[in-house]
Amino acid sequence: MGHLKMELKLVINDTKTGKAYTKTLPDNHLIGKKIGEEVDGSLIGLSDYKLTITGGSDLAGFPMRMDINTSTRKKILDVKSIGLKAIKRKGMKIRKTIHGNTVSEFIAQLNLKVKSEGAQKLEDILPKKEPAAK
């Protein structure tokens, strides 16, 4: 596989207000970070913020899983969990493709939550999305 140059879409959840904000990064400074790690907000243009990685998905839409310690896709055998719906028959397992817990260049979306706020509010820093006209 060649080197991909993709934008990374960040979904930042502010747990105090319950609002989520989106931001795109032209290049991925978060490669090598894992789900659950704390990230300095200055890496993504939010100075004085501390953020925690909560999940994400890769270019093909496969979800990241915290318990799979790799930066690639894996096929796992599981009953019910992230990326897998409930199974109808008892004891039945499904083989499912998921992405590991480490951020790589193949990650398209990354979910973050605010751990500690900076001086400015998120709604002032990140532009609001206008609702789509129906």
Buried (B, 14 or more C-beta within 10 A) or exposed (E): EEEEEBEBBBBBBBEEEEEEBEBEBEEBBBBEBBBEBEBEBEBBEBEEBBBBBBBBBBEEEBBBBBEBEEBEBBEBEBEEBBBBEEEEEEEEEEEBEBBBBBBBBBBBBBBBBBEEBBEEEBEEBBEEEEEEEE
